[in-house]
Amino acid sequence: MVTAIQPKAAPIEPPVSRAAGTGVAQAAAPEPAPATAQKAVITPPERTKVKMDGEMMRKNLQDAIKRINEMVRDGGRGLNFSLDEKLGRPIVMVRNLESGEVIRQIPTEVVVKVAHSIENLKGMLHNEVI
């Protein structure tokens, strides 16, 4: 079976006119849409209103940290979770159970000190009256 391949029709281009004396070709202005055409109106969806209670979240986090520490303590591991009050960030410490020495802290003690220094600096910059 032989099928004949037919060439595609050339796209129709708008008529071109030349501006008087310039020799530059200009495309004809498109015709306005008919008065009967209606434009589609797109309305965005309503934004979801999220209510957050910071104090309740902090309390829930502290309760969760307390439960985790109890579970880890019962397992005989030297793992401790805490919440830095000034930063509001959790801190994880791994300790040697025999000596009490801190083996690892996440974030490190240096990072915590730098974050405290930045918080103190922000307080001085915002609270000072000029």
Phi and psi in radians as a Rosetta constraint file:
Dihedral C 1 N 2 CA 2 C 2 CIRCULARHARMONIC -1.943 0.35
Dihedral N 2 CA 2 C 2 N 3 CIRCULARHARMONIC 2.284 0.35
Dihedral C 2 N 3 CA 3 C 3 CIRCULARHARMONIC -1.965 0.35
Dihedral N 3 CA 3 C 3 N 4 CIRCULARHARMONIC 2.446 0.35
Dihedral C 3 N 4 CA 4 C 4 CIRCULARHARMONIC -1.561 0.35
Dihedral N 4 CA 4 C 4 N 5 CIRCULARHARMONIC 2.354 0.35
Dihedral C 4 N 5 CA 5 C 5 CIRCULARHARMONIC -1.693 0.35
Dihedral N 5 CA 5 C 5 N 6 CIRCULARHARMONIC 2.145 0.35
Dihedral C 5 N 6 CA 6 C 6 CIRCULARHARMONIC -1.800 0.35
Dihedral N 6 CA 6 C 6 N 7 CIRCULARHARMONIC 2.431 0.35
Dihedral C 6 N 7 CA 7 C 7 CIRCULARHARMONIC -1.199 0.35
Dihedral N 7 CA 7 C 7 N 8 CIRCULARHARMONIC 2.612 0.35
Dihedral C 7 N 8 CA 8 C 8 CIRCULARHARMONIC -1.254 0.35
Dihedral N 8 CA 8 C 8 N 9 CIRCULARHARMONIC 2.613 0.35
Dihedral C 8 N 9 CA 9 C 9 CIRCULARHARMONIC -1.282 0.35
Dihedral N 9 CA 9 C 9 N 10 CIRCULARHARMONIC 2.476 0.35
Dihedral C 9 N 10 CA 10 C 10 CIRCULARHARMONIC -1.205 0.35
Dihedral N 10 CA 10 C 10 N 11 CIRCULARHARMONIC 2.452 0.35
Dihedral C 10 N 11 CA 11 C 11 CIRCULARHARMONIC -1.129 0.35
Dihedral N 11 CA 11 C 11 N 12 CIRCULARHARMONIC 2.559 0.35
Dihedral C 11 N 12 CA 12 C 12 CIRCULARHARMONIC -1.460 0.35
Dihedral N 12 CA 12 C 12 N 13 CIRCULARHARMONIC 2.170 0.35
Dihedral C 12 N 13 CA 13 C 13 CIRCULARHARMONIC -1.790 0.35
Dihedral N 13 CA 13 C 13 N 14 CIRCULARHARMONIC 2.652 0.35
Dihedral C 13 N 14 CA 14 C 14 CIRCULARHARMONIC -1.157 0.35
Dihedral N 14 CA 14 C 14 N 15 CIRCULARHARMONIC 2.664 0.35
Dihedral C 14 N 15 CA 15 C 15 CIRCULARHARMONIC -1.120 0.35
Dihedral N 15 CA 15 C 15 N 16 CIRCULARHARMONIC 2.558 0.35
Dihedral C 15 N 16 CA 16 C 16 CIRCULARHARMONIC -1.951 0.35
Dihedral N 16 CA 16 C 16 N 17 CIRCULARHARMONIC 2.335 0.35
Dihedral C 16 N 17 CA 17 C 17 CIRCULARHARMONIC -2.121 0.35
Dihedral N 17 CA 17 C 17 N 18 CIRCULARHARMONIC 2.698 0.35
Dihedral C 17 N 18 CA 18 C 18 CIRCULARHARMONIC -1.794 0.35
Dihedral N 18 CA 18 C 18 N 19 CIRCULARHARMONIC 2.350 0.35
Dihedral C 18 N 19 CA 19 C 19 CIRCULARHARMONIC -1.234 0.35
Dihedral N 19 CA 19 C 19 N 20 CIRCULARHARMONIC 2.489 0.35
Dihedral C 19 N 20 CA 20 C 20 CIRCULARHARMONIC -1.082 0.35
Dihedral N 20 CA 20 C 20 N 21 CIRCULARHARMONIC 2.167 0.35
Dihedral C 20 N 21 CA 21 C 21 CIRCULARHARMONIC 1.359 0.35
Dihedral N 21 CA 21 C 21 N 22 CIRCULARHARMONIC -0.090 0.35
Dihedral C 21 N 22 CA 22 C 22 CIRCULARHARMONIC -1.747 0.35
Dihedral N 22 CA 22 C 22 N 23 CIRCULARHARMONIC -0.499 0.35
Dihedral C 22 N 23 CA 23 C 23 CIRCULARHARMONIC 1.294 0.35
Dihedral N 23 CA 23 C 23 N 24 CIRCULARHARMONIC 0.176 0.35
Dihedral C 23 N 24 CA 24 C 24 CIRCULARHARMONIC -1.758 0.35
Dihedral N 24 CA 24 C 24 N 25 CIRCULARHARMONIC 2.290 0.35
Dihedral C 24 N 25 CA 25 C 25 CIRCULARHARMONIC -1.386 0.35
Dihedral N 25 CA 25 C 25 N 26 CIRCULARHARMONIC 2.406 0.35
Dihedral C 25 N 26 CA 26 C 26 CIRCULARHARMONIC -2.220 0.35
Dihedral N 26 CA 26 C 26 N 27 CIRCULARHARMONIC 2.421 0.35
Dihedral C 26 N 27 CA 27 C 27 CIRCULARHARMONIC -1.342 0.35
Dihedral N 27 CA 27 C 27 N 28 CIRCULARHARMONIC 2.531 0.35
Dihedral C 27 N 28 CA 28 C 28 CIRCULARHARMONIC -1.201 0.35
Dihedral N 28 CA 28 C 28 N 29 CIRCULARHARMONIC 2.547 0.35
Dihedral C 28 N 29 CA 29 C 29 CIRCULARHARMONIC -1.146 0.35
Dihedral N 29 CA 29 C 29 N 30 CIRCULARHARMONIC 2.433 0.35
Dihedral C 29 N 30 CA 30 C 30 CIRCULARHARMONIC -1.167 0.35
Dihedral N 30 CA 30 C 30 N 31 CIRCULARHARMONIC 2.606 0.35
Dihedral C 30 N 31 CA 31 C 31 CIRCULARHARMONIC -1.315 0.35
Dihedral N 31 CA 31 C 31 N 32 CIRCULARHARMONIC 2.497 0.35
Dihedral C 31 N 32 CA 32 C 32 CIRCULARHARMONIC -1.146 0.35
Dihedral N 32 CA 32 C 32 N 33 CIRCULARHARMONIC 2.662 0.35
Dihedral C 32 N 33 CA 33 C 33 CIRCULARHARMONIC -1.175 0.35
Dihedral N 33 CA 33 C 33 N 34 CIRCULARHARMONIC 2.598 0.35
Dihedral C 33 N 34 CA 34 C 34 CIRCULARHARMONIC -1.092 0.35
Dihedral N 34 CA 34 C 34 N 35 CIRCULARHARMONIC 2.668 0.35
Dihedral C 34 N 35 CA 35 C 35 CIRCULARHARMONIC -1.146 0.35
Dihedral N 35 CA 35 C 35 N 36 CIRCULARHARMONIC -0.339 0.35
Dihedral C 35 N 36 CA 36 C 36 CIRCULARHARMONIC -1.423 0.35
Dihedral N 36 CA 36 C 36 N 37 CIRCULARHARMONIC -0.258 0.35
Dihedral C 36 N 37 CA 37 C 37 CIRCULARHARMONIC -1.251 0.35
Dihedral N 37 CA 37 C 37 N 38 CIRCULARHARMONIC 2.420 0.35
Dihedral C 37 N 38 CA 38 C 38 CIRCULARHARMONIC -1.935 0.35
Dihedral N 38 CA 38 C 38 N 39 CIRCULARHARMONIC 2.482 0.35
Dihedral C 38 N 39 CA 39 C 39 CIRCULARHARMONIC -1.556 0.35
Dihedral N 39 CA 39 C 39 N 40 CIRCULARHARMONIC 2.447 0.35
Dihedral C 39 N 40 CA 40 C 40 CIRCULARHARMONIC -1.331 0.35
Dihedral N 40 CA 40 C 40 N 41 CIRCULARHARMONIC 2.367 0.35
Dihedral C 40 N 41 CA 41 C 41 CIRCULARHARMONIC -1.800 0.35
Dihedral N 41 CA 41 C 41 N 42 CIRCULARHARMONIC 2.127 0.35
Dihedral C 41 N 42 CA 42 C 42 CIRCULARHARMONIC -1.883 0.35
Dihedral N 42 CA 42 C 42 N 43 CIRCULARHARMONIC 2.165 0.35
Dihedral C 42 N 43 CA 43 C 43 CIRCULARHARMONIC -1.955 0.35
Dihedral N 43 CA 43 C 43 N 44 CIRCULARHARMONIC 2.305 0.35
Dihedral C 43 N 44 CA 44 C 44 CIRCULARHARMONIC -1.245 0.35
Dihedral N 44 CA 44 C 44 N 45 CIRCULARHARMONIC 2.675 0.35
Dihedral C 44 N 45 CA 45 C 45 CIRCULARHARMONIC -1.187 0.35
Dihedral N 45 CA 45 C 45 N 46 CIRCULARHARMONIC 2.697 0.35
Dihedral C 45 N 46 CA 46 C 46 CIRCULARHARMONIC -1.194 0.35
Dihedral N 46 CA 46 C 46 N 47 CIRCULARHARMONIC 2.489 0.35
Dihedral C 46 N 47 CA 47 C 47 CIRCULARHARMONIC -1.289 0.35
Dihedral N 47 CA 47 C 47 N 48 CIRCULARHARMONIC 2.445 0.35
Dihedral C 47 N 48 CA 48 C 48 CIRCULARHARMONIC -1.380 0.35
Dihedral N 48 CA 48 C 48 N 49 CIRCULARHARMONIC 2.281 0.35
Dihedral C 48 N 49 CA 49 C 49 CIRCULARHARMONIC -1.617 0.35
Dihedral N 49 CA 49 C 49 N 50 CIRCULARHARMONIC 2.057 0.35
Dihedral C 49 N 50 CA 50 C 50 CIRCULARHARMONIC -1.854 0.35
Dihedral N 50 CA 50 C 50 N 51 CIRCULARHARMONIC 2.179 0.35
Dihedral C 50 N 51 CA 51 C 51 CIRCULARHARMONIC -1.788 0.35
Dihedral N 51 CA 51 C 51 N 52 CIRCULARHARMONIC 2.212 0.35
Dihedral C 51 N 52 CA 52 C 52 CIRCULARHARMONIC -2.095 0.35
Dihedral N 52 CA 52 C 52 N 53 CIRCULARHARMONIC 2.365 0.35
Dihedral C 52 N 53 CA 53 C 53 CIRCULARHARMONIC -1.968 0.35
Dihedral N 53 CA 53 C 53 N 54 CIRCULARHARMONIC 1.801 0.35
Dihedral C 53 N 54 CA 54 C 54 CIRCULARHARMONIC -1.057 0.35
Dihedral N 54 CA 54 C 54 N 55 CIRCULARHARMONIC -0.692 0.35
Dihedral C 54 N 55 CA 55 C 55 CIRCULARHARMONIC -1.168 0.35
Dihedral N 55 CA 55 C 55 N 56 CIRCULARHARMONIC -0.691 0.35
Dihedral C 55 N 56 CA 56 C 56 CIRCULARHARMONIC -1.173 0.35
Dihedral N 56 CA 56 C 56 N 57 CIRCULARHARMONIC -0.697 0.35
Dihedral C 56 N 57 CA 57 C 57 CIRCULARHARMONIC -1.096 0.35
Dihedral N 57 CA 57 C 57 N 58 CIRCULARHARMONIC -0.747 0.35
Dihedral C 57 N 58 CA 58 C 58 CIRCULARHARMONIC -1.094 0.35
Dihedral N 58 CA 58 C 58 N 59 CIRCULARHARMONIC -0.729 0.35
Dihedral C 58 N 59 CA 59 C 59 CIRCULARHARMONIC -1.127 0.35
Dihedral N 59 CA 59 C 59 N 60 CIRCULARHARMONIC -0.760 0.35
Dihedral C 59 N 60 CA 60 C 60 CIRCULARHARMONIC -1.076 0.35
Dihedral N 60 CA 60 C 60 N 61 CIRCULARHARMONIC -0.714 0.35
Dihedral C 60 N 61 CA 61 C 61 CIRCULARHARMONIC -1.130 0.35
Dihedral N 61 CA 61 C 61 N 62 CIRCULARHARMONIC -0.746 0.35
Dihedral C 61 N 62 CA 62 C 62 CIRCULARHARMONIC -1.119 0.35
Dihedral N 62 CA 62 C 62 N 63 CIRCULARHARMONIC -0.709 0.35
Dihedral C 62 N 63 CA 63 C 63 CIRCULARHARMONIC -1.101 0.35
Dihedral N 63 CA 63 C 63 N 64 CIRCULARHARMONIC -0.737 0.35
Dihedral C 63 N 64 CA 64 C 64 CIRCULARHARMONIC -1.123 0.35
Dihedral N 64 CA 64 C 64 N 65 CIRCULARHARMONIC -0.728 0.35
Dihedral C 64 N 65 CA 65 C 65 CIRCULARHARMONIC -1.097 0.35
Dihedral N 65 CA 65 C 65 N 66 CIRCULARHARMONIC -0.712 0.35
Dihedral C 65 N 66 CA 66 C 66 CIRCULARHARMONIC -1.086 0.35
Dihedral N 66 CA 66 C 66 N 67 CIRCULARHARMONIC -0.787 0.35
Dihedral C 66 N 67 CA 67 C 67 CIRCULARHARMONIC -1.126 0.35
Dihedral N 67 CA 67 C 67 N 68 CIRCULARHARMONIC -0.718 0.35
Dihedral C 67 N 68 CA 68 C 68 CIRCULARHARMONIC -1.109 0.35
Dihedral N 68 CA 68 C 68 N 69 CIRCULARHARMONIC -0.767 0.35
Dihedral C 68 N 69 CA 69 C 69 CIRCULARHARMONIC -1.064 0.35
Dihedral N 69 CA 69 C 69 N 70 CIRCULARHARMONIC -0.685 0.35
Dihedral C 69 N 70 CA 70 C 70 CIRCULARHARMONIC -1.128 0.35
Dihedral N 70 CA 70 C 70 N 71 CIRCULARHARMONIC -0.755 0.35
Dihedral C 70 N 71 CA 71 C 71 CIRCULARHARMONIC -1.125 0.35
Dihedral N 71 CA 71 C 71 N 72 CIRCULARHARMONIC -0.731 0.35
Dihedral C 71 N 72 CA 72 C 72 CIRCULARHARMONIC -1.204 0.35
Dihedral N 72 CA 72 C 72 N 73 CIRCULARHARMONIC -0.687 0.35
Dihedral C 72 N 73 CA 73 C 73 CIRCULARHARMONIC -1.092 0.35
Dihedral N 73 CA 73 C 73 N 74 CIRCULARHARMONIC -0.716 0.35
Dihedral C 73 N 74 CA 74 C 74 CIRCULARHARMONIC -1.148 0.35
Dihedral N 74 CA 74 C 74 N 75 CIRCULARHARMONIC -0.451 0.35
Dihedral C 74 N 75 CA 75 C 75 CIRCULARHARMONIC -1.426 0.35
Dihedral N 75 CA 75 C 75 N 76 CIRCULARHARMONIC -0.107 0.35
Dihedral C 75 N 76 CA 76 C 76 CIRCULARHARMONIC 1.361 0.35
Dihedral N 76 CA 76 C 76 N 77 CIRCULARHARMONIC 0.465 0.35
Dihedral C 76 N 77 CA 77 C 77 CIRCULARHARMONIC -1.871 0.35
Dihedral N 77 CA 77 C 77 N 78 CIRCULARHARMONIC 2.669 0.35
Dihedral C 77 N 78 CA 78 C 78 CIRCULARHARMONIC -1.637 0.35
Dihedral N 78 CA 78 C 78 N 79 CIRCULARHARMONIC 0.819 0.35
Dihedral C 78 N 79 CA 79 C 79 CIRCULARHARMONIC -1.842 0.35
Dihedral N 79 CA 79 C 79 N 80 CIRCULARHARMONIC 2.353 0.35
Dihedral C 79 N 80 CA 80 C 80 CIRCULARHARMONIC -2.393 0.35
Dihedral N 80 CA 80 C 80 N 81 CIRCULARHARMONIC 2.290 0.35
Dihedral C 80 N 81 CA 81 C 81 CIRCULARHARMONIC -1.894 0.35
Dihedral N 81 CA 81 C 81 N 82 CIRCULARHARMONIC 2.448 0.35
Dihedral C 81 N 82 CA 82 C 82 CIRCULARHARMONIC -2.556 0.35
Dihedral N 82 CA 82 C 82 N 83 CIRCULARHARMONIC 2.936 0.35
Dihedral C 82 N 83 CA 83 C 83 CIRCULARHARMONIC -2.082 0.35
Dihedral N 83 CA 83 C 83 N 84 CIRCULARHARMONIC 2.120 0.35
Dihedral C 83 N 84 CA 84 C 84 CIRCULARHARMONIC -1.307 0.35
Dihedral N 84 CA 84 C 84 N 85 CIRCULARHARMONIC 2.032 0.35
Dihedral C 84 N 85 CA 85 C 85 CIRCULARHARMONIC -1.113 0.35
Dihedral N 85 CA 85 C 85 N 86 CIRCULARHARMONIC -0.709 0.35
Dihedral C 85 N 86 CA 86 C 86 CIRCULARHARMONIC -1.209 0.35
Dihedral N 86 CA 86 C 86 N 87 CIRCULARHARMONIC -0.702 0.35
Dihedral C 86 N 87 CA 87 C 87 CIRCULARHARMONIC -1.586 0.35
Dihedral N 87 CA 87 C 87 N 88 CIRCULARHARMONIC -0.427 0.35
Dihedral C 87 N 88 CA 88 C 88 CIRCULARHARMONIC 1.248 0.35
Dihedral N 88 CA 88 C 88 N 89 CIRCULARHARMONIC 0.426 0.35
Dihedral C 88 N 89 CA 89 C 89 CIRCULARHARMONIC -2.017 0.35
Dihedral N 89 CA 89 C 89 N 90 CIRCULARHARMONIC 2.549 0.35
Dihedral C 89 N 90 CA 90 C 90 CIRCULARHARMONIC -1.315 0.35
Dihedral N 90 CA 90 C 90 N 91 CIRCULARHARMONIC 2.615 0.35
Dihedral C 90 N 91 CA 91 C 91 CIRCULARHARMONIC -2.259 0.35
Dihedral N 91 CA 91 C 91 N 92 CIRCULARHARMONIC 2.366 0.35
Dihedral C 91 N 92 CA 92 C 92 CIRCULARHARMONIC -1.990 0.35
Dihedral N 92 CA 92 C 92 N 93 CIRCULARHARMONIC 2.272 0.35
Dihedral C 92 N 93 CA 93 C 93 CIRCULARHARMONIC -2.171 0.35
Dihedral N 93 CA 93 C 93 N 94 CIRCULARHARMONIC 2.409 0.35
Dihedral C 93 N 94 CA 94 C 94 CIRCULARHARMONIC -1.952 0.35
Dihedral N 94 CA 94 C 94 N 95 CIRCULARHARMONIC 2.125 0.35
Dihedral C 94 N 95 CA 95 C 95 CIRCULARHARMONIC -2.069 0.35
Dihedral N 95 CA 95 C 95 N 96 CIRCULARHARMONIC 2.676 0.35
Dihedral C 95 N 96 CA 96 C 96 CIRCULARHARMONIC -1.364 0.35
Dihedral N 96 CA 96 C 96 N 97 CIRCULARHARMONIC 2.121 0.35
Dihedral C 96 N 97 CA 97 C 97 CIRCULARHARMONIC -1.136 0.35
Dihedral N 97 CA 97 C 97 N 98 CIRCULARHARMONIC -0.564 0.35
Dihedral C 97 N 98 CA 98 C 98 CIRCULARHARMONIC -1.325 0.35
Dihedral N 98 CA 98 C 98 N 99 CIRCULARHARMONIC -0.806 0.35
Dihedral C 98 N 99 CA 99 C 99 CIRCULARHARMONIC -1.737 0.35
Dihedral N 99 CA 99 C 99 N 100 CIRCULARHARMONIC -0.324 0.35
Dihedral C 99 N 100 CA 100 C 100 CIRCULARHARMONIC 1.412 0.35
Dihedral N 100 CA 100 C 100 N 101 CIRCULARHARMONIC 0.066 0.35
Dihedral C 100 N 101 CA 101 C 101 CIRCULARHARMONIC -1.217 0.35
Dihedral N 101 CA 101 C 101 N 102 CIRCULARHARMONIC 2.431 0.35
Dihedral C 101 N 102 CA 102 C 102 CIRCULARHARMONIC -1.361 0.35
Dihedral N 102 CA 102 C 102 N 103 CIRCULARHARMONIC 2.060 0.35
Dihedral C 102 N 103 CA 103 C 103 CIRCULARHARMONIC -1.486 0.35
Dihedral N 103 CA 103 C 103 N 104 CIRCULARHARMONIC -0.757 0.35
Dihedral C 103 N 104 CA 104 C 104 CIRCULARHARMONIC -2.617 0.35
Dihedral N 104 CA 104 C 104 N 105 CIRCULARHARMONIC 2.513 0.35
Dihedral C 104 N 105 CA 105 C 105 CIRCULARHARMONIC -2.321 0.35
Dihedral N 105 CA 105 C 105 N 106 CIRCULARHARMONIC 2.356 0.35
Dihedral C 105 N 106 CA 106 C 106 CIRCULARHARMONIC -2.198 0.35
Dihedral N 106 CA 106 C 106 N 107 CIRCULARHARMONIC 2.111 0.35
Dihedral C 106 N 107 CA 107 C 107 CIRCULARHARMONIC -1.189 0.35
Dihedral N 107 CA 107 C 107 N 108 CIRCULARHARMONIC 2.811 0.35
Dihedral C 107 N 108 CA 108 C 108 CIRCULARHARMONIC -1.103 0.35
Dihedral N 108 CA 108 C 108 N 109 CIRCULARHARMONIC 2.823 0.35
Dihedral C 108 N 109 CA 109 C 109 CIRCULARHARMONIC -1.070 0.35
Dihedral N 109 CA 109 C 109 N 110 CIRCULARHARMONIC -0.626 0.35
Dihedral C 109 N 110 CA 110 C 110 CIRCULARHARMONIC -1.117 0.35
Dihedral N 110 CA 110 C 110 N 111 CIRCULARHARMONIC -0.760 0.35
Dihedral C 110 N 111 CA 111 C 111 CIRCULARHARMONIC -1.106 0.35
Dihedral N 111 CA 111 C 111 N 112 CIRCULARHARMONIC -0.694 0.35
Dihedral C 111 N 112 CA 112 C 112 CIRCULARHARMONIC -1.130 0.35
Dihedral N 112 CA 112 C 112 N 113 CIRCULARHARMONIC -0.742 0.35
Dihedral C 112 N 113 CA 113 C 113 CIRCULARHARMONIC -1.112 0.35
Dihedral N 113 CA 113 C 113 N 114 CIRCULARHARMONIC -0.722 0.35
Dihedral C 113 N 114 CA 114 C 114 CIRCULARHARMONIC -1.115 0.35
Dihedral N 114 CA 114 C 114 N 115 CIRCULARHARMONIC -0.732 0.35
Dihedral C 114 N 115 CA 115 C 115 CIRCULARHARMONIC -1.115 0.35
Dihedral N 115 CA 115 C 115 N 116 CIRCULARHARMONIC -0.685 0.35
Dihedral C 115 N 116 CA 116 C 116 CIRCULARHARMONIC -1.118 0.35
Dihedral N 116 CA 116 C 116 N 117 CIRCULARHARMONIC -0.724 0.35
Dihedral C 116 N 117 CA 117 C 117 CIRCULARHARMONIC -1.095 0.35
Dihedral N 117 CA 117 C 117 N 118 CIRCULARHARMONIC -0.706 0.35
Dihedral C 117 N 118 CA 118 C 118 CIRCULARHARMONIC -1.144 0.35
Dihedral N 118 CA 118 C 118 N 119 CIRCULARHARMONIC -0.728 0.35
Dihedral C 118 N 119 CA 119 C 119 CIRCULARHARMONIC -1.082 0.35
Dihedral N 119 CA 119 C 119 N 120 CIRCULARHARMONIC -0.721 0.35
Dihedral C 119 N 120 CA 120 C 120 CIRCULARHARMONIC -1.115 0.35
Dihedral N 120 CA 120 C 120 N 121 CIRCULARHARMONIC -0.725 0.35
Dihedral C 120 N 121 CA 121 C 121 CIRCULARHARMONIC -1.130 0.35
Dihedral N 121 CA 121 C 121 N 122 CIRCULARHARMONIC -0.737 0.35
Dihedral C 121 N 122 CA 122 C 122 CIRCULARHARMONIC -1.051 0.35
Dihedral N 122 CA 122 C 122 N 123 CIRCULARHARMONIC -0.700 0.35
Dihedral C 122 N 123 CA 123 C 123 CIRCULARHARMONIC -1.114 0.35
Dihedral N 123 CA 123 C 123 N 124 CIRCULARHARMONIC -0.704 0.35
Dihedral C 123 N 124 CA 124 C 124 CIRCULARHARMONIC -1.197 0.35
Dihedral N 124 CA 124 C 124 N 125 CIRCULARHARMONIC -0.669 0.35
Dihedral C 124 N 125 CA 125 C 125 CIRCULARHARMONIC -1.202 0.35
Dihedral N 125 CA 125 C 125 N 126 CIRCULARHARMONIC -0.688 0.35
Dihedral C 125 N 126 CA 126 C 126 CIRCULARHARMONIC -1.487 0.35
Dihedral N 126 CA 126 C 126 N 127 CIRCULARHARMONIC -0.466 0.35
Dihedral C 126 N 127 CA 127 C 127 CIRCULARHARMONIC -1.596 0.35
Dihedral N 127 CA 127 C 127 N 128 CIRCULARHARMONIC -0.281 0.35
Dihedral C 127 N 128 CA 128 C 128 CIRCULARHARMONIC -1.357 0.35
Dihedral N 128 CA 128 C 128 N 129 CIRCULARHARMONIC 2.324 0.35
Dihedral C 128 N 129 CA 129 C 129 CIRCULARHARMONIC -1.696 0.35
Dihedral N 129 CA 129 C 129 N 130 CIRCULARHARMONIC 2.280 0.35
